[in-house]
Amino acid sequence: MFKEKYNTIGVMSGTSLDGVDLAHVVFTVKNNKWEFEILESETIPYTPDWLNKLKKAIDFSETQLKKINQDYTQLLATIISNFIKKKDIKNLDAVCSHGHTILHQPQNGFTLQIGNLSEIANLINQTVVCDFRVQDVHLGGQGAPLVPIGDRILFSEYDYCMNLGGFSNVSFEQNNKRIAFDISAVNTVLNFYANQLGFDYDDKGSISRSGICNYDLLQELNALDFYQKKYPKSLGFEFVKDTILPLIESYVIPIEDKLHTFTEHVALQIALALPNKKGSVFITGGGAYNDFLIERIQYHLPEMKMIIPSAKILEFKEALIFALLGVLKLLGEINVLSSVTGAKTDHSSGMIYSPK
């Protein structure tokens, strides 16, 4: 039932494995115009044990996948319940959860986000909207990216909306259609090499900055088939594991040089991906804190105005938008755009579970 205000929690876990992002969001709708306020937000980092499991799950058997799905649903329920209790949140319309992507193979008609089992509604005693990607893949789509409809509804004043997370993706309007696609891997690779040096991530890109560019490796990275494909297109960790890392590892060069070269690669692919090299780009995701990466993107897009928002929006934009997708699902309104995913039709995706 339509009303003017919706009290929600958005929950997101990205491929960069930073942790579970939670945002308590109130949406206000007047005259078809949506506004939002993020009241509370928090990122709950994974324990070393969970980090290890999530990294290895891509190679799990079907039995192991079922087990981790059950366990992760329990983990997510505990995290959400603790957040609700700690922040004293009452009268929620819904908890809207993305879950965590383990497998993403739209070319095989398959995508798996764990933590979306129906029992989560009973575990947290709330209405839950979740599992947003599967239906799109069944309709012939990529199941990604899903954020662009939120970009259109909440951030339409910018020419481009870009997220720099585990992967980079962009969305924009073209001929009255929302276009969006994944561009390249980002923190899935940069964090991998920072980890080898004993760091969780490359703080502000300082390690990358200290290296030098290996132009042979850069040329090979830029020549990968994915970059020649037309959108819609999306990436999963399979691309990093099977294609990117083996290529980088074939070069016996210092880790600092690998980081520098890959950062240059990311910046160049972003510049190539944007059809118009002028205007404004709204940048969110952990990569927005990587000063060296932002400098290299600006170098390749000298006439582009880069807007980096407040930390709350920068870090929790995806949780915010999954909260919006959940509200749209409750209303039976379109929350996935076929122009973005390549599905047969626009649709209202996700599952609604109510506590028994």
C-alpha positions as CSV (number, residue, x, y, z in Angstrom):
1,M,0.0,0.0,0.0
2,F,1.4,3.4,-1.0
3,K,2.2,5.9,1.7
4,E,4.4,9.0,2.0
5,K,7.0,7.6,4.4
6,Y,8.8,4.3,4.5
7,N,11.0,3.2,7.5
8,T,13.6,0.7,6.2
9,I,17.0,-0.9,6.7
10,G,19.2,-1.6,3.7
11,V,21.8,-4.4,4.1
12,M,24.7,-4.9,1.6
13,S,27.8,-7.1,1.5
14,G,30.1,-6.4,-1.4
15,T,32.7,-8.4,-3.3
16,S,35.5,-6.4,-1.6
17,L,34.6,-8.2,1.6
18,D,34.8,-5.1,3.8
19,G,31.9,-6.4,5.9
20,V,28.2,-6.0,6.1
21,D,26.9,-2.5,5.5
22,L,23.6,-1.5,7.3
23,A,21.8,1.8,6.8
24,H,18.6,2.9,8.5
25,V,16.8,4.9,5.9
26,V,13.6,6.8,5.9
27,F,12.2,7.5,2.4
28,T,9.7,10.3,1.8
29,V,7.6,10.4,-1.4
30,K,5.7,13.5,-2.5
31,N,4.4,14.2,-6.0
32,N,6.4,11.3,-7.3
33,K,9.7,12.7,-6.0
34,W,11.7,10.5,-3.7
35,E,13.9,11.9,-0.9
36,F,15.9,10.0,1.7
37,E,17.6,10.4,5.0
38,I,20.2,8.0,6.4
39,L,19.5,8.1,10.1
40,E,22.0,5.4,11.3
41,S,24.6,3.4,9.5
42,E,27.3,0.9,10.4
43,T,29.7,-1.6,8.8
44,I,30.2,-4.9,10.7
45,P,33.6,-6.4,9.6
46,Y,33.8,-10.1,9.0
47,T,35.8,-12.3,11.4
48,P,39.0,-13.8,9.9
49,D,37.2,-17.2,9.8
50,W,34.2,-15.7,7.8
51,L,36.6,-13.8,5.5
52,N,38.4,-17.1,4.8
53,K,35.2,-18.9,4.1
54,L,33.8,-16.3,1.8
55,K,37.0,-16.1,-0.2
56,K,37.0,-19.9,-0.7
57,A,33.3,-20.4,-1.3
58,I,33.6,-19.9,-5.1
59,D,35.1,-23.4,-5.1
60,F,32.6,-25.1,-2.7
61,S,30.6,-28.2,-3.6
62,E,26.8,-28.0,-3.7
63,T,26.6,-29.4,-0.2
64,Q,29.1,-26.9,1.1
65,L,27.2,-24.1,-0.5
66,K,24.0,-25.1,1.2
67,K,25.8,-25.2,4.5
68,I,27.4,-21.7,4.1
69,N,24.0,-20.3,2.9
70,Q,22.4,-21.5,6.2
71,D,25.3,-20.3,8.3
72,Y,25.4,-16.9,6.6
73,T,21.7,-16.4,7.0
74,Q,22.1,-17.0,10.7
75,L,25.1,-14.6,10.8
76,L,23.2,-11.9,8.8
77,A,20.2,-12.3,11.1
78,T,22.4,-11.8,14.2
79,I,24.0,-8.7,12.7
80,I,20.7,-7.1,11.7
81,S,19.0,-7.9,15.0
82,N,22.0,-6.4,16.9
83,F,21.8,-3.3,14.7
84,I,18.1,-2.8,15.3
85,K,18.5,-3.3,19.1
86,K,21.6,-1.1,19.4
87,K,20.1,1.8,17.4
88,D,16.7,1.3,19.0
89,I,14.9,1.2,15.6
90,K,11.1,0.7,15.8
91,N,8.2,0.3,13.4
92,L,10.1,-0.9,10.4
93,D,8.3,-1.4,7.1
94,A,11.0,-3.8,5.9
95,V,14.6,-4.9,6.1
96,C,15.9,-5.0,2.5
97,S,18.9,-7.2,2.1
98,H,21.2,-8.0,-0.9
99,G,23.0,-10.9,0.8
100,H,26.5,-11.8,-0.3
101,T,27.4,-12.9,-3.9
102,I,29.3,-16.2,-4.0
103,L,28.7,-17.2,-7.7
104,H,27.7,-15.0,-10.5
105,Q,27.4,-16.8,-13.9
106,P,24.6,-15.1,-15.8
107,Q,25.9,-16.6,-19.0
108,N,24.9,-20.0,-17.5
109,G,21.6,-18.7,-16.2
110,F,22.9,-18.8,-12.6
111,T,23.7,-16.4,-9.7
112,L,23.9,-17.1,-6.0
113,Q,23.6,-14.6,-3.1
114,I,23.8,-16.3,0.2
115,G,21.8,-15.1,3.2
116,N,18.5,-14.8,1.4
117,L,16.8,-17.8,2.8
118,S,13.2,-17.3,3.9
119,E,13.9,-18.1,7.6
120,I,15.7,-14.8,8.0
121,A,12.3,-13.1,8.4
122,N,11.6,-15.3,11.5
123,L,15.1,-14.9,12.8
124,I,14.8,-11.1,13.0
125,N,11.0,-10.9,13.3
126,Q,10.7,-8.4,10.5
127,T,9.4,-8.3,7.0
128,V,12.3,-9.0,4.7
129,V,12.7,-8.1,1.0
130,C,15.7,-9.9,-0.5
131,D,17.1,-12.1,-3.3
132,F,16.9,-9.3,-5.9
133,R,19.2,-10.8,-8.7
134,V,17.9,-14.3,-9.4
135,Q,14.6,-13.3,-11.2
136,D,16.5,-11.0,-13.6
137,V,18.9,-13.8,-14.6
138,H,15.9,-16.1,-15.2
139,L,14.5,-13.3,-17.5
140,G,17.7,-13.5,-19.6
141,G,19.4,-10.6,-17.8
142,Q,22.8,-10.2,-16.2
143,G,21.3,-9.9,-12.7
144,A,23.5,-6.8,-12.4
145,P,24.0,-4.0,-11.9
146,L,20.8,-3.3,-9.9
147,V,21.8,0.1,-8.4
148,P,21.1,2.2,-11.5
149,I,17.3,2.6,-10.9
150,G,18.3,4.1,-7.5
151,D,20.8,6.4,-9.4
152,R,17.9,7.6,-11.6
153,I,15.5,8.1,-8.7
154,L,17.8,9.6,-6.1
155,F,20.9,11.1,-7.9
156,S,19.5,12.3,-11.3
157,E,21.4,15.6,-11.1
158,Y,24.7,13.9,-12.0
159,D,25.7,12.9,-15.5
160,Y,27.3,9.7,-14.3
161,C,27.0,7.7,-11.1
162,M,30.1,5.5,-10.5
163,N,30.8,3.0,-7.8
164,L,34.4,2.0,-7.0
165,G,34.0,-1.1,-4.9
166,G,35.2,-4.7,-5.5
167,F,34.4,-3.8,-9.1
168,S,33.7,-0.5,-10.8
169,N,30.4,0.2,-12.4
170,V,28.7,3.2,-14.0
171,S,25.2,4.3,-14.8
172,F,23.9,7.2,-16.9
173,E,21.0,8.3,-19.1
174,Q,21.2,7.9,-22.9
175,N,18.3,8.5,-25.2
176,N,15.9,8.4,-22.3
177,K,17.2,5.0,-21.2
178,R,19.3,4.2,-18.1
179,I,22.5,2.5,-19.3
180,A,24.7,0.8,-16.8
181,F,27.4,-1.9,-16.7
182,D,30.4,-3.1,-14.8
183,I,33.7,-1.6,-16.1
184,S,36.5,-3.6,-14.4
185,A,37.7,-5.2,-11.2
186,V,39.0,-2.7,-8.6
187,N,39.4,-3.5,-4.9
188,T,39.0,-7.3,-5.4
189,V,42.5,-7.0,-7.0
190,L,44.0,-4.1,-5.1
191,N,43.1,-5.6,-1.8
192,F,44.5,-9.0,-2.8
193,Y,47.9,-7.5,-3.3
194,A,47.7,-5.2,-0.3
195,N,47.0,-8.3,1.8
196,Q,50.2,-9.9,0.5
197,L,52.1,-7.0,2.0
198,G,50.2,-7.4,5.3
199,F,47.6,-4.6,4.9
200,D,43.8,-4.9,4.7
201,Y,43.9,-2.4,1.8
202,D,46.2,0.2,0.1
203,D,45.5,3.3,2.2
204,K,44.9,6.2,-0.1
205,G,46.8,4.3,-2.8
206,S,50.1,5.1,-1.2
207,I,51.6,1.7,-2.0
208,S,50.4,1.9,-5.6
209,R,51.8,5.4,-6.0
210,S,55.3,4.1,-4.9
211,G,55.4,1.5,-7.7
212,I,56.1,2.0,-11.4
213,C,53.9,1.1,-14.3
214,N,54.8,-2.1,-16.3
215,Y,53.6,-1.2,-19.8
216,D,53.7,-4.7,-21.1
217,L,51.3,-5.9,-18.3
218,L,49.2,-2.8,-18.8
219,Q,48.8,-3.6,-22.5
220,E,47.8,-7.2,-21.8
221,L,45.2,-6.1,-19.2
222,N,43.7,-3.6,-21.6
223,A,43.5,-6.2,-24.3
224,L,41.3,-8.6,-22.3
225,D,38.1,-9.6,-24.2
226,F,35.7,-8.3,-21.6
227,Y,36.6,-4.7,-22.4
228,Q,35.6,-5.2,-26.1
229,K,32.1,-6.5,-25.2
230,K,29.1,-4.2,-25.5
231,Y,26.8,-3.6,-22.5
232,P,24.9,-5.0,-20.8
233,K,27.7,-6.8,-19.1
234,S,28.7,-7.7,-15.6
235,L,31.6,-9.2,-13.7
236,G,31.9,-11.6,-10.8
237,F,34.9,-12.8,-8.8
238,E,35.3,-15.6,-11.3
239,F,36.8,-13.0,-13.7
240,V,39.4,-12.0,-11.1
241,K,40.3,-15.5,-10.1
242,D,40.4,-17.1,-13.6
243,T,41.6,-14.1,-15.7
244,I,43.1,-11.1,-13.9
245,L,45.2,-12.7,-11.2
246,P,46.8,-15.4,-13.4
247,L,47.8,-12.7,-15.9
248,I,49.3,-10.4,-13.3
249,E,51.0,-13.3,-11.6
250,S,52.7,-14.2,-14.9
251,Y,54.8,-11.1,-14.4
252,V,57.7,-11.4,-11.9
253,I,57.7,-7.8,-10.7
254,P,57.4,-6.2,-7.3
255,I,53.9,-6.0,-5.7
256,E,54.1,-2.2,-5.7
257,D,54.5,-2.3,-9.5
258,K,51.5,-4.7,-9.8
259,L,49.4,-2.3,-7.8
260,H,50.5,0.8,-9.7
261,T,50.0,-0.9,-13.1
262,F,46.5,-2.2,-12.1
263,T,45.5,1.2,-10.8
264,E,46.5,2.7,-14.1
265,H,44.5,0.0,-15.9
266,V,41.4,0.7,-13.8
267,A,41.6,4.5,-14.4
268,L,42.1,4.0,-18.2
269,Q,39.2,1.6,-18.5
270,I,36.9,4.0,-16.6
271,A,37.9,6.8,-19.0
272,L,37.3,4.7,-22.0
273,A,33.9,3.5,-20.7
274,L,32.3,6.9,-20.4
275,P,30.8,8.0,-23.8
276,N,31.0,11.7,-23.0
277,K,34.2,12.9,-21.4
278,K,32.7,16.1,-20.0
279,G,30.2,16.6,-17.2
280,S,29.9,15.4,-13.6
281,V,30.6,12.0,-12.1
282,F,29.3,11.1,-8.7
283,I,31.7,8.7,-7.1
284,T,31.0,6.3,-4.2
285,G,32.4,3.1,-2.8
286,G,35.7,2.4,-1.0
287,G,37.8,3.2,-4.0
288,A,36.8,6.9,-3.6
289,Y,39.2,7.0,-0.7
290,N,42.1,5.9,-3.0
291,D,43.6,9.2,-3.7
292,F,46.0,7.8,-6.3
293,L,43.2,6.1,-8.2
294,I,41.1,9.2,-8.2
295,E,44.1,11.3,-9.5
296,R,44.7,8.8,-12.3
297,I,41.0,8.9,-13.3
298,Q,41.1,12.7,-13.3
299,Y,44.3,12.6,-15.4
300,H,42.5,10.5,-18.1
301,L,39.3,12.6,-17.8
302,P,40.6,16.2,-17.4
303,E,37.3,17.9,-18.2
304,M,35.2,15.7,-15.9
305,K,34.0,17.2,-12.6
306,M,34.4,14.6,-9.9
307,I,32.0,14.7,-6.9
308,I,32.7,12.7,-3.8
309,P,29.9,12.9,-1.3
310,S,29.8,12.8,2.5
311,A,31.2,9.6,4.1
312,K,27.7,8.4,5.0
313,I,26.5,8.4,1.3
314,L,29.9,7.3,-0.1
315,E,30.1,4.2,2.2
316,F,26.4,3.3,2.4
317,K,25.0,4.2,-1.0
318,E,24.5,0.5,-2.0
319,A,22.8,-0.3,1.3
320,L,20.6,2.9,0.7
321,I,19.6,1.8,-2.8
322,F,18.8,-1.8,-1.8
323,A,16.5,-0.3,0.8
324,L,14.9,1.6,-2.1
325,L,14.6,-1.5,-4.2
326,G,12.9,-3.3,-1.3
327,V,10.3,-0.5,-1.0
328,L,9.7,-0.5,-4.7
329,K,9.1,-4.3,-4.5
330,L,6.6,-3.9,-1.7
331,L,4.8,-1.4,-3.9
332,G,4.9,-3.8,-6.9
333,E,6.8,-1.1,-8.9
334,I,9.6,-1.7,-11.3
335,N,13.0,-2.0,-9.5
336,V,15.1,-3.5,-12.2
337,L,15.7,-2.0,-15.6
338,S,16.0,-4.2,-18.7
339,S,18.1,-1.5,-20.4
340,V,20.7,-2.1,-17.8
341,T,20.6,-5.9,-17.3
342,G,19.6,-7.1,-20.7
343,A,16.5,-8.9,-19.3
344,K,13.4,-9.4,-21.5
345,T,11.5,-6.7,-19.7
346,D,11.6,-4.3,-16.8
347,H,10.4,-6.0,-13.7
348,S,9.8,-5.8,-9.9
349,S,12.4,-8.2,-8.5
350,G,13.0,-9.8,-5.1
351,M,11.3,-12.0,-2.6
352,I,9.1,-10.7,0.3
353,Y,9.2,-12.8,3.5
354,S,7.0,-12.1,6.5
355,P,7.7,-13.5,10.0
356,K,5.4,-16.3,11.0
